Amino acid sequence: MKLAAALTALLLALPVAVRAGDAGGDFIQCNPQGSQTELNACAGAGFGRADAELNQVWKAIQARYADQPQFLSQLKTAQQAWLVFRDAELAAKFPLAAGERANVQYGSVFPMCESQFKAELTRQRVAQLKVWLDGVEEGEVCSGSVKLKE
């Protein structure tokens, strides 16, 4: 009986996931008047897009700076620290006592709020990392490992 209920819930959620983004990854505008489940799914898709962009930028940096292994090693360390920071920021924004559940403490909006906050932090990180792809103007004396604009 529990399996049937779980499968039914999964099948009902599938149309929401399709509405949040199509097979090509294009975003379909969320309905602000939609159900909380729809809003949660749309926010989750928004975080997914931000995370995909972060991964794309990361791979591009890896390719562009393949000739600088020391920099890449240090950047990897920085990225790992950023992930810890992101998760700590989330925990600070939505604190939970030991054994407490987020959906009980913050309600059914928590998945939406969590995804929106993680997406915001991820977009900020993408902007920080893009400096290494965009490059700096010649003469910038504090460019460090950032290559010149092409």
Protein Blocks (a to p, Z undefined) as FASTA:
>chain_A
ZZmmmmmmmmmmmmmmmmmocfkopacdddfkbcfklmmmmmmmmmmmmmmmmmmmmmmm
mmmmmmmmmlmmmmmmmmmmmmmmmmmmmmmmmgcdehiafklmnojmlmmmmmmmmmmm
mmmmmmmmmmmmnopaehiaklmmaccdZZ
